[in-house]
Amino acid sequence: MKHCIHWAALALLVAGPLSAQTMTGVRPMVAPNINAIQIDYKQQYEKEREKNQQLRSENASLQSQLAEWTRKGGSLVHAYCETPTMSANSAGARNDCSVSGYTCEPVSGVCRTSARSSDECATGYLLDVDHCVPRPR
């Protein structure tokens, strides 16, 4: 440790005090003049207005695309069970499952075509092996 201190002291003696030569090219820091900053609010407004128009146009295009997809026969029409015996889709079409003796299948949203229990048959129908038949009178 003693040797380190001696070497550091020796290095300071050899280097000497900082001279003007070592400070050349260094300028003092100057604070920016914040009063010189000018903002063109009209240009900024027009830029934002143009961006807003572009977003509105893009939004209208996407709404049109969504409307096309969800129309009757469109690719994003989804079926769901409106009631236990009524299948419907997001385009507005409906199908009464009870006409064929079945209930609506809640996972797919369409009318069943086979059954595993009488609960899957519409009112007035019974399970016969794997399909629903009218109750005897």
PAPAPA-143735 format. One record per residue (C-alpha): chain; residue number from 1; residue in one letter; x, y, z. Coordinates in Angstrom, 2 decimals, always signed. Last residue first. Layout:
+-------+------+------+---------+---------+---------+
! chain ! resi ! resn !      c1 !      c2 !      c3 !
+-------+------+------+---------+---------+---------+
!     A !  NUM !    a !       X !       Y !       Z !
...
+-------+------+------+---------+---------+---------+
// end
This chain:
+-------+------+------+---------+---------+---------+
! chain ! resi ! resn !      c1 !      c2 !      c3 !
+-------+------+------+---------+---------+---------+
!     A !  137 !    r !  -99.63 !  -40.40 !  -27.58 !
!     A !  136 !    p !  -96.14 !  -41.78 !  -28.15 !
!     A !  135 !    r !  -93.37 !  -39.23 !  -27.59 !
!     A !  134 !    p !  -91.82 !  -38.03 !  -30.87 !
!     A !  133 !    v !  -88.39 !  -39.48 !  -31.65 !
!     A !  132 !    c !  -84.92 !  -38.21 !  -30.74 !
!     A !  131 !    h !  -81.82 !  -40.01 !  -31.96 !
!     A !  130 !    d !  -79.07 !  -42.17 !  -30.48 !
!     A !  129 !    v !  -80.90 !  -45.28 !  -29.13 !
!     A !  128 !    d !  -84.43 !  -43.79 !  -28.96 !
!     A !  127 !    l !  -84.32 !  -40.64 !  -26.87 !
!     A !  126 !    l !  -87.70 !  -39.02 !  -26.31 !
!     A !  125 !    y !  -89.47 !  -36.04 !  -27.88 !
!     A !  124 !    g !  -92.32 !  -33.79 !  -26.70 !
!     A !  123 !    t !  -89.97 !  -31.07 !  -25.42 !
!     A !  122 !    a !  -86.77 !  -31.12 !  -27.48 !
!     A !  121 !    c !  -84.22 !  -33.92 !  -27.13 !
!     A !  120 !    e !  -80.75 !  -33.36 !  -25.65 !
!     A !  119 !    d !  -82.09 !  -33.93 !  -22.14 !
!     A !  118 !    s !  -83.30 !  -37.35 !  -23.37 !
!     A !  117 !    s !  -79.68 !  -38.46 !  -23.43 !
!     A !  116 !    r !  -76.92 !  -39.17 !  -25.97 !
!     A !  115 !    a !  -78.48 !  -37.30 !  -28.87 !
!     A !  114 !    s !  -78.07 !  -36.94 !  -32.63 !
!     A !  113 !    t !  -78.57 !  -34.13 !  -35.17 !
!     A !  112 !    r !  -78.15 !  -31.27 !  -32.70 !
!     A !  111 !    c !  -79.05 !  -27.77 !  -33.80 !
!     A !  110 !    v !  -76.19 !  -25.27 !  -34.06 !
!     A !  109 !    g !  -74.51 !  -23.06 !  -31.45 !
!     A !  108 !    s !  -71.27 !  -25.06 !  -31.56 !
!     A !  107 !    v !  -70.70 !  -25.30 !  -27.80 !
!     A !  106 !    p !  -74.36 !  -24.85 !  -26.76 !
!     A !  105 !    e !  -75.89 !  -27.62 !  -28.94 !
!     A !  104 !    c !  -79.46 !  -26.45 !  -29.62 !
!     A !  103 !    t !  -82.14 !  -28.96 !  -28.73 !
!     A !  102 !    y !  -83.54 !  -31.76 !  -30.86 !
!     A !  101 !    g !  -86.88 !  -32.98 !  -32.19 !
!     A !  100 !    s !  -86.51 !  -31.86 !  -35.83 !
!     A !   99 !    v !  -88.91 !  -28.95 !  -35.32 !
!     A !   98 !    s !  -87.38 !  -28.42 !  -31.86 !
!     A !   97 !    c !  -84.19 !  -27.05 !  -33.48 !
!     A !   96 !    d !  -85.88 !  -23.80 !  -34.56 !
!     A !   95 !    n !  -83.33 !  -22.11 !  -36.87 !
!     A !   94 !    r !  -82.54 !  -18.40 !  -36.83 !
!     A !   93 !    a !  -80.64 !  -16.02 !  -39.14 !
!     A !   92 !    g !  -79.53 !  -12.63 !  -37.74 !
!     A !   91 !    a !  -75.97 !  -12.32 !  -39.11 !
!     A !   90 !    s !  -74.58 !  -13.17 !  -35.66 !
!     A !   89 !    n !  -76.18 !  -16.57 !  -35.81 !
!     A !   88 !    a !  -79.18 !  -18.21 !  -34.21 !
!     A !   87 !    s !  -80.07 !  -21.70 !  -32.97 !
!     A !   86 !    m !  -83.34 !  -21.94 !  -31.04 !
!     A !   85 !    t !  -84.18 !  -24.96 !  -28.83 !
!     A !   84 !    p !  -82.41 !  -24.12 !  -25.55 !
!     A !   83 !    t !  -82.78 !  -20.40 !  -26.36 !
!     A !   82 !    e !  -80.58 !  -18.04 !  -28.42 !
!     A !   81 !    c !  -78.05 !  -20.82 !  -28.86 !
!     A !   80 !    y !  -75.10 !  -19.42 !  -30.81 !
!     A !   79 !    a !  -73.77 !  -19.46 !  -34.38 !
!     A !   78 !    h !  -71.00 !  -17.11 !  -35.48 !
!     A !   77 !    v !  -70.74 !  -15.27 !  -38.80 !
!     A !   76 !    l !  -67.09 !  -14.35 !  -39.29 !
!     A !   75 !    s !  -66.67 !  -15.59 !  -42.88 !
!     A !   74 !    g !  -69.72 !  -13.85 !  -44.29 !
!     A !   73 !    g !  -72.78 !  -15.79 !  -45.48 !
!     A !   72 !    k !  -75.12 !  -13.36 !  -43.75 !
!     A !   71 !    r !  -73.02 !  -10.29 !  -43.01 !
!     A !   70 !    t !  -70.25 !  -10.56 !  -40.41 !
!     A !   69 !    w !  -67.24 !  -10.52 !  -42.74 !
!     A !   68 !    e !  -68.59 !   -7.71 !  -44.90 !
!     A !   67 !    a !  -69.45 !   -5.57 !  -41.87 !
!     A !   66 !    l !  -65.95 !   -6.16 !  -40.49 !
!     A !   65 !    q !  -64.37 !   -5.01 !  -43.77 !
!     A !   64 !    s !  -66.54 !   -1.89 !  -43.81 !
!     A !   63 !    q !  -65.60 !   -1.11 !  -40.21 !
!     A !   62 !    l !  -61.91 !   -1.60 !  -41.10 !
!     A !   61 !    s !  -62.17 !   +0.83 !  -44.02 !
!     A !   60 !    a !  -63.99 !   +3.41 !  -41.89 !
!     A !   59 !    n !  -61.30 !   +3.13 !  -39.18 !
!     A !   58 !    e !  -58.52 !   +3.59 !  -41.77 !
!     A !   57 !    s !  -60.22 !   +6.72 !  -43.08 !
!     A !   56 !    r !  -60.67 !   +8.07 !  -39.57 !
!     A !   55 !    l !  -57.00 !   +7.33 !  -38.80 !
!     A !   54 !    q !  -55.86 !   +9.22 !  -41.93 !
!     A !   53 !    q !  -58.09 !  +12.17 !  -41.03 !
!     A !   52 !    n !  -56.58 !  +12.25 !  -37.51 !
!     A !   51 !    k !  -53.03 !  +12.17 !  -38.94 !
!     A !   50 !    e !  -53.89 !  +15.13 !  -41.18 !
!     A !   49 !    r !  -55.31 !  +17.06 !  -38.21 !
!     A !   48 !    e !  -52.21 !  +16.27 !  -36.13 !
!     A !   47 !    k !  -49.93 !  +17.66 !  -38.88 !
!     A !   46 !    e !  -52.19 !  +20.69 !  -39.37 !
!     A !   45 !    y !  -52.09 !  +21.45 !  -35.64 !
!     A !   44 !    q !  -48.27 !  +21.16 !  -35.53 !
!     A !   43 !    q !  -47.97 !  +23.52 !  -38.50 !
!     A !   42 !    k !  -50.31 !  +26.02 !  -36.81 !
!     A !   41 !    y !  -48.46 !  +25.67 !  -33.51 !
!     A !   40 !    d !  -45.10 !  +26.58 !  -35.01 !
!     A !   39 !    i !  -43.03 !  +26.36 !  -31.85 !
!     A !   38 !    q !  -40.28 !  +28.89 !  -31.18 !
!     A !   37 !    i !  -37.24 !  +28.26 !  -29.03 !
!     A !   36 !    a !  -35.21 !  +31.48 !  -28.64 !
!     A !   35 !    n !  -36.75 !  +32.19 !  -25.22 !
!     A !   34 !    i !  -35.19 !  +28.96 !  -23.94 !
!     A !   33 !    n !  -31.69 !  +30.36 !  -24.49 !
!     A !   32 !    p !  -29.47 !  +27.37 !  -23.89 !
!     A !   31 !    a !  -27.04 !  +27.53 !  -20.95 !
!     A !   30 !    v !  -23.40 !  +27.86 !  -22.02 !
!     A !   29 !    m !  -20.83 !  +25.38 !  -20.77 !
!     A !   28 !    p !  -17.28 !  +26.71 !  -20.71 !
!     A !   27 !    r !  -15.10 !  +25.89 !  -23.68 !
!     A !   26 !    v !  -12.40 !  +23.24 !  -23.84 !
!     A !   25 !    g !  -10.20 !  +23.38 !  -26.93 !
!     A !   24 !    t !   -7.08 !  +24.16 !  -24.96 !
!     A !   23 !    m !   -7.11 !  +23.03 !  -21.31 !
!     A !   22 !    t !   -3.94 !  +20.90 !  -21.37 !
!     A !   21 !    q !   -1.93 !  +23.81 !  -22.75 !
!     A !   20 !    a !   -3.23 !  +26.18 !  -20.09 !
!     A !   19 !    s !   -1.40 !  +24.11 !  -17.51 !
!     A !   18 !    l !   -2.59 !  +21.59 !  -15.01 !
!     A !   17 !    p !   -0.05 !  +21.33 !  -12.20 !
!     A !   16 !    g !   +2.95 !  +19.08 !  -12.62 !
!     A !   15 !    a !   +2.98 !  +15.75 !  -14.42 !
!     A !   14 !    v !   +6.25 !  +14.61 !  -12.83 !
!     A !   13 !    l !   +5.24 !  +15.64 !   -9.31 !
!     A !   12 !    l !   +1.78 !  +14.12 !   -9.66 !
!     A !   11 !    a !   +3.20 !  +10.78 !  -10.90 !
!     A !   10 !    l !   +5.65 !  +10.72 !   -7.97 !
!     A !    9 !    a !   +2.81 !  +11.18 !   -5.51 !
!     A !    8 !    a !   +0.89 !   +8.30 !   -7.09 !
!     A !    7 !    w !   +3.98 !   +6.07 !   -7.03 !
!     A !    6 !    h !   +4.59 !   +6.81 !   -3.35 !
!     A !    5 !    i !   +0.97 !   +6.10 !   -2.46 !
!     A !    4 !    c !   +1.09 !   +2.77 !   -4.29 !
!     A !    3 !    h !   +4.37 !   +1.81 !   -2.59 !
!     A !    2 !    k !   +2.89 !   +2.35 !   +0.86 !
!     A !    1 !    m !   +0.00 !   +0.00 !   +0.00 !
+-------+------+------+---------+---------+---------+
// end
